[in-house]
Amino acid sequence: MKILLLGKNGQVGWELQRALAPLGELVALDRQGAAGLCGDLADLERLRQTIRSVQPDVIVNAAAYTAVDKAQSQPELAEQVNAGAPRVMAEEMQQCGGWLVHYSTDYVFDGSGNQPWRETDQPAPLNHYGLSKLHGEQAIAQSGCQHLIFRTSWVYAARGGNFAKTMLRLATEREQLSVIADQFGAPTGAELIADVTAHALRTARGNPQAAGLYHLAAAGEVSWHGYAAFVIDQARQAGRELAVRAIAAIPSSDYPTPAPRPLNSRLDCHKLCGAFDLQLPDWQAGVVRMLNELQGN
């Protein structure tokens, strides 16, 4: 099996290089490309040429336009990268009978209510980023290609920037922090996403009925405020010296952003667990592992 991985240096893409390597020959590209191959999702024609040159059995697309606030002022670019490029990939995989693995987001929903979102719930994005990701999902589904789409949320990794690292840095500098307490989700590690992807891809290639749309997030739920408190408590238990004495809980309205965020990012992952015989770990387990890894650096 030959796998074309796009977005190899992103948080999920980095972990996918490890998780996918045992499955077959892996051609991994970042935006700069390599050896005449194009990994830039904004260049649709060269992307199509690259797919035809590599002739993969599977494309795993871990690249995306992820600047949520900038997408409000760059909707055309977000649309090209998050919808146009997946459409090209899907068309090429449909032609050759290959598989496309793609990642989407809880931002396709409006964040109303407090129940975990199911795959069958009606999308209603609040911002241009979410809308572009929804259009990407729709383009893949409409192509008729064999596909796995994983909607995930609150993704983090030890590599690169993330919320936990930011909180730890601020906690060493300030005595008081203010963190949003009315947005809820499950922090989900890039390594968990990558490992589930590899497992699901192996299964689906032998059982094409498993193709489709799935929600993928760690188990449990927490607010950003609760997440920050957990991270800081773990750091203190590990003996880290912190200046912070209080973490104020604030509403989203106290921290306005160009792109509105959904309040409810909970995802119901029962379909995924049932289809692929999985048990997703609680979000705390992955965060503790990530913090331990940071502590060791």
Buried (B, 14 or more C-beta within 10 A) or exposed (E): BBBBBBBBBBBBBBBBBEBBBEBEEBBBBBBEBEEEBBBBBBBBEBBBBBBEBBEBBBBBBBBBBBBBBBBBEBBEBBBBBBBBBBBBBBBBBBEEEBBBBBBBBBBBBBBEEEEBBEBEBEBBBBBBBBBBBBBBBBBBBEBEBBBBBBBBBBBBBBBEEBBBBEBBEBBEEBEEBBBBBBBBBBBBBBBBBBBBBBBBBBBBBEEEEBBBBBBBBBBBBBBBBBBBBBBBEBBEEEEBEBEBEEBEBBEBEEEEEEBBBBBBBBBBBEBBBEBBEBEBBEBBBBBBBBBEEBEEE
